[in-house]
């Protein structure tokens, strides 16, 4: 069981010729309201890979929240973990021609108290918790012994909180821009950190691909799969969900990252934040394009 805790959003996506600068007015070519949220998107991606998945983010009692949860259920995500006493947050996503985007996100009700409740419930049967980076500072000093942690650090603004989360997690995914440019953690330190905390680190770099560093110091770097980009919204979430689904099923981390890279690329070729392929679609693509055998999730 992988329990995803974090952002669920109602996304207002606005397609524009380019992302406007301060004071500029641009004409939208399309405006849509769709389901999103980085953790909910990752949960959908993992479920599409066949993993047993639950979403534990708080939403509201309103019809829009009901519809949001129903869409997750349609993709195979268990929503019985999601409290209905809060609200469904909103994000405004500006998508420019070529796939560049800017996001204005409303904060949600998923605080440290709710996280503690999820951990206590998960500890009863054991399993894996997946968090987005906005929850990094909410983590306790220790996890229950039968709970493992995976975290997408994107969204975390505190380097100290990020490193505390790193110490607790067995798998960390983070964008290179945040990891190096914001936190100043250069590549020379990556293997030291993974060895010290027995953590697998995946550093994603958009169109430049990804790098995996294992606790033993093995480093694998591969380029991104080339596709015609429609929009990149949700591609990182797709990578995270696919990666942790395969890892949870016992697939070696390097192969999991390769599959996640393909999955994220295919998401970029599909509009919307949940363009992640199904396991069948991923299998079909990798059978003709990838230089490795696809290991299906049982």
C-alpha positions as CSV (number, residue, x, y, z in Angstrom):
1,X,0.0,0.0,0.0
2,X,1.3,3.5,-0.9
3,X,-0.6,6.3,0.8
4,X,-0.3,9.7,-0.9
5,X,-0.7,12.8,1.3
6,X,-0.6,16.3,0.0
7,X,-2.0,18.5,-2.7
8,X,-5.3,18.0,-4.4
9,X,-6.4,20.8,-6.6
10,X,-9.1,22.0,-8.9
11,X,-6.9,23.3,-11.7
12,X,-8.0,26.3,-13.8
13,X,-5.7,25.9,-16.8
14,X,-5.3,28.9,-19.0
15,X,-3.6,28.5,-22.4
16,X,-1.7,31.6,-23.5
17,X,0.7,32.5,-26.3
18,X,3.4,33.2,-23.7
19,X,3.4,33.7,-19.9
20,X,2.8,37.4,-19.3
21,X,5.1,39.7,-17.4
22,X,4.0,42.2,-14.8
23,X,1.5,44.6,-16.3
24,X,1.1,42.8,-19.6
25,X,-2.3,41.6,-20.9
26,X,-2.5,38.5,-23.1
27,X,-5.4,36.8,-24.8
28,X,-6.2,33.3,-23.6
29,X,-6.7,30.7,-26.3
30,X,-8.5,28.3,-23.9
31,X,-9.6,28.1,-20.3
32,X,-10.5,24.8,-18.6
33,X,-11.2,23.5,-15.1
34,X,-9.8,20.1,-14.5
35,X,-8.6,17.9,-11.6
36,X,-5.0,18.3,-10.5
37,X,-2.7,18.6,-7.5
38,X,0.8,17.3,-7.5
39,X,0.2,14.5,-4.9
40,X,-3.1,13.5,-6.3
41,X,-1.6,13.4,-9.8
42,X,1.2,11.2,-8.5
43,X,-1.3,8.9,-6.9
44,X,-3.1,8.5,-10.2
45,X,0.1,7.7,-12.0
46,X,1.0,5.0,-9.5
47,X,-2.5,3.5,-9.7
48,X,-2.3,3.4,-13.5
49,X,0.9,1.3,-13.1
50,X,-1.1,-1.2,-11.1
51,X,0.1,-0.2,-7.6
52,X,-2.3,-0.4,-4.6
53,X,-2.8,3.3,-3.8
54,X,-4.7,5.5,-1.4
55,X,-5.0,9.3,-1.4
56,X,-5.2,10.8,2.1
57,X,-5.4,14.6,1.3
58,X,-8.3,16.5,2.9
59,X,-11.0,17.9,0.7
60,X,-14.4,19.4,1.3
61,X,-18.0,18.2,1.7
62,X,-19.1,20.0,-1.5
63,X,-20.1,18.5,-4.9
64,X,-16.8,19.6,-6.6
65,X,-14.8,17.6,-3.9
66,X,-17.1,14.6,-4.4
67,X,-16.5,14.7,-8.2
68,X,-12.8,15.1,-7.6
69,X,-12.7,12.0,-5.4
70,X,-14.9,10.0,-7.8
71,X,-12.3,10.7,-10.6
72,X,-9.5,9.4,-8.4
73,X,-11.6,6.3,-7.6
74,X,-12.2,5.8,-11.4
75,X,-8.4,5.5,-11.7
76,X,-8.1,2.9,-9.0
77,X,-7.2,5.2,-6.1
78,X,-8.7,4.4,-2.7
79,X,-10.2,7.7,-1.3
80,X,-11.5,6.4,2.0
81,X,-8.5,7.9,3.6
82,X,-9.5,11.5,2.5
83,X,-11.2,13.6,5.2
84,X,-14.2,15.7,3.9
85,X,-14.1,18.4,6.6
86,X,-11.8,20.9,4.7
87,X,-11.9,22.3,1.2
88,X,-10.6,21.5,-2.3
89,X,-7.9,24.0,-3.1
90,X,-7.6,25.8,-6.4
91,X,-4.5,26.3,-8.7
92,X,-4.3,28.6,-11.7
93,X,-2.0,27.2,-14.3
94,X,-0.8,29.4,-17.2
95,X,0.4,27.2,-20.1
96,X,2.3,28.9,-22.9
97,X,2.8,27.7,-26.4
98,X,5.7,25.2,-26.3
99,X,4.7,23.9,-22.9
100,X,6.3,26.4,-20.5
101,X,4.1,27.2,-17.5
102,X,3.5,29.3,-14.4
103,X,1.4,28.2,-11.5
104,X,-0.5,30.1,-8.8
105,X,-1.4,27.7,-6.1
106,X,-3.8,28.1,-3.1
107,X,-2.6,26.5,0.2
108,X,-4.6,23.6,1.5
109,X,-5.7,22.1,4.9
110,X,-3.1,19.2,5.0
111,X,-1.2,20.2,8.1
112,X,1.0,18.4,10.6
113,X,-1.9,17.2,12.6
114,X,-3.5,15.6,9.6
115,X,-0.1,14.1,8.6
116,X,0.3,12.6,12.1
117,X,-3.2,11.0,11.8
118,X,-2.3,9.4,8.5
119,X,1.0,8.1,9.9
120,X,-0.8,6.5,12.8
121,X,-3.3,4.8,10.6
122,X,-0.7,3.6,8.2
123,X,1.4,2.2,11.0
124,X,-1.4,-0.1,12.0
125,X,-0.8,-2.3,8.9
126,X,2.4,-0.9,7.5
127,X,3.2,0.5,4.1
128,X,4.7,3.4,2.3
129,X,3.9,7.1,2.6
130,X,4.4,9.5,-0.3
131,X,4.6,13.2,0.4
132,X,5.0,16.4,-1.7
133,X,7.7,18.8,-0.7
134,X,5.3,21.3,0.9
135,X,4.9,18.7,3.8
136,X,8.7,18.2,4.4
137,X,8.8,20.5,7.4
138,X,5.7,18.7,9.0
139,X,7.5,15.3,9.3
140,X,8.1,14.0,12.8
141,X,11.6,13.3,14.1
142,X,11.0,9.5,13.5
143,X,8.7,7.4,11.5
144,X,6.8,4.3,12.7
145,X,9.1,1.3,12.2
146,X,6.8,-0.3,9.6
147,X,6.3,2.8,7.5
148,X,8.7,3.9,4.8
149,X,8.8,7.3,3.2
150,X,9.2,8.6,-0.3
151,X,9.1,12.3,-1.0
152,X,9.0,14.7,-3.9
153,X,10.9,17.6,-2.5
154,X,9.8,20.1,-5.1
155,X,7.7,22.7,-3.2
156,X,10.0,22.6,-0.2
157,X,11.5,26.0,0.5
158,X,13.7,25.2,3.5
159,X,17.0,23.4,2.9
160,X,17.2,22.2,6.5
161,X,13.7,20.7,6.3
162,X,14.6,19.1,3.0
163,X,17.7,17.4,4.5
164,X,15.6,16.2,7.6
165,X,13.2,14.6,5.1
166,X,16.1,13.2,3.2
167,X,17.3,11.5,6.4
168,X,13.9,9.9,7.0
169,X,13.2,8.7,3.4
170,X,14.3,5.7,1.5
171,X,13.5,7.4,-1.9
172,X,13.8,11.1,-2.6
173,X,12.9,12.8,-5.9
174,X,13.9,16.4,-6.5
175,X,14.3,18.8,-9.4
176,X,17.9,19.8,-10.1
177,X,17.1,23.5,-10.1
178,X,15.8,23.3,-6.5
179,X,18.5,20.9,-5.3
180,X,21.5,22.7,-6.7
181,X,20.4,26.3,-7.4
182,X,18.2,26.9,-4.3
183,X,19.7,24.6,-1.7
184,X,23.3,24.6,-3.1
185,X,23.7,20.8,-2.9
186,X,26.1,20.1,-5.7
187,X,26.6,16.8,-7.4
188,X,29.8,16.1,-5.4
189,X,27.7,15.7,-2.3
190,X,25.0,13.5,-3.6
191,X,26.7,10.1,-3.0
192,X,27.8,11.2,0.4
193,X,24.2,12.0,1.4
194,X,22.8,8.8,0.0
195,X,25.4,6.7,1.8
196,X,25.0,8.5,5.1
197,X,21.2,8.2,5.2
198,X,20.8,5.0,3.1
199,X,18.6,6.8,0.7
200,X,18.0,6.6,-3.1
201,X,18.1,10.0,-4.7
202,X,16.6,10.8,-8.1
203,X,17.4,14.3,-9.5
204,X,15.2,15.2,-12.4
205,X,16.2,17.8,-15.0
206,X,13.3,18.2,-17.4
207,X,14.3,17.8,-21.0
208,X,17.8,16.9,-19.9
209,X,16.7,13.7,-18.2
210,X,17.5,12.3,-14.7
211,X,20.2,11.1,-12.4
212,X,19.8,8.3,-9.8
213,X,22.3,7.9,-7.0
214,X,22.0,4.8,-4.8
215,X,23.2,4.4,-1.2
216,X,26.2,2.4,-2.5
217,X,27.3,5.3,-4.6
218,X,26.1,3.9,-8.0
219,X,25.2,6.8,-10.3
220,X,23.0,6.4,-13.4
221,X,22.3,9.3,-15.6
222,X,20.0,9.1,-18.7
223,X,18.6,11.6,-21.1
224,X,14.9,12.4,-21.4
225,X,12.8,10.5,-24.0
226,X,12.1,12.7,-26.9
227,X,8.4,13.4,-27.7
228,X,6.5,16.2,-29.3
229,X,5.5,18.3,-26.2
230,X,1.9,19.4,-25.8
231,X,2.3,20.6,-22.3
232,X,4.6,19.6,-19.4
233,X,2.0,20.1,-16.6
234,X,2.0,17.1,-14.3
235,X,5.0,15.4,-16.0
236,X,7.0,15.5,-12.8
237,X,4.1,14.1,-10.8
238,X,3.8,11.3,-13.4
239,X,7.5,10.6,-13.0
240,X,7.2,10.4,-9.2
241,X,4.1,8.2,-9.2
242,X,5.5,5.8,-11.8
243,X,8.9,5.6,-10.1
244,X,7.5,4.8,-6.6
245,X,5.0,2.3,-8.0
246,X,7.7,0.2,-9.6
247,X,10.0,0.6,-6.7
248,X,7.3,-0.6,-4.3
249,X,6.7,-3.6,-6.5
250,X,10.4,-4.6,-6.3
251,X,11.7,-3.3,-9.6
252,X,15.3,-2.1,-9.3
253,X,15.5,1.7,-8.8
254,X,17.5,2.3,-12.0
255,X,14.8,0.4,-14.1
256,X,12.1,2.2,-12.1
257,X,13.6,5.6,-13.0
258,X,13.9,4.6,-16.7
259,X,10.2,3.6,-16.8
260,X,9.4,6.8,-14.9
261,X,11.3,8.9,-17.5
262,X,9.3,7.3,-20.3
263,X,6.1,7.8,-18.5
264,X,6.8,11.5,-17.9
265,X,7.7,11.9,-21.5
266,X,4.4,10.4,-22.6
267,X,2.6,12.7,-20.2
268,X,4.2,15.7,-21.9
269,X,2.7,14.5,-25.2
270,X,-0.7,14.5,-23.6
271,X,-2.7,17.6,-22.5
272,X,-3.6,18.1,-18.8
273,X,-2.0,17.3,-15.5
274,X,-2.9,13.6,-15.6
275,X,-1.6,12.6,-18.9
276,X,0.3,9.7,-17.4
277,X,0.0,6.6,-19.5
278,X,-1.5,3.3,-18.4
279,X,0.7,0.3,-17.7
280,X,-0.4,-1.1,-21.1
281,X,0.5,2.1,-22.9
282,X,3.9,2.2,-21.2
283,X,4.5,-1.4,-22.0
284,X,3.7,-0.9,-25.7
285,X,6.0,2.1,-25.9
286,X,8.9,0.5,-24.1
287,X,8.6,-2.8,-26.0
288,X,9.6,-0.9,-29.2
289,X,11.7,2.0,-27.9
290,X,13.4,1.1,-24.6
291,X,16.6,-0.9,-24.3
292,X,15.5,-2.9,-21.3
293,X,12.8,-5.4,-20.3
294,X,9.7,-4.0,-18.7
295,X,9.0,-5.6,-15.4
296,X,5.2,-5.5,-14.8
297,X,3.8,-4.8,-11.4
298,X,2.1,-8.0,-10.1
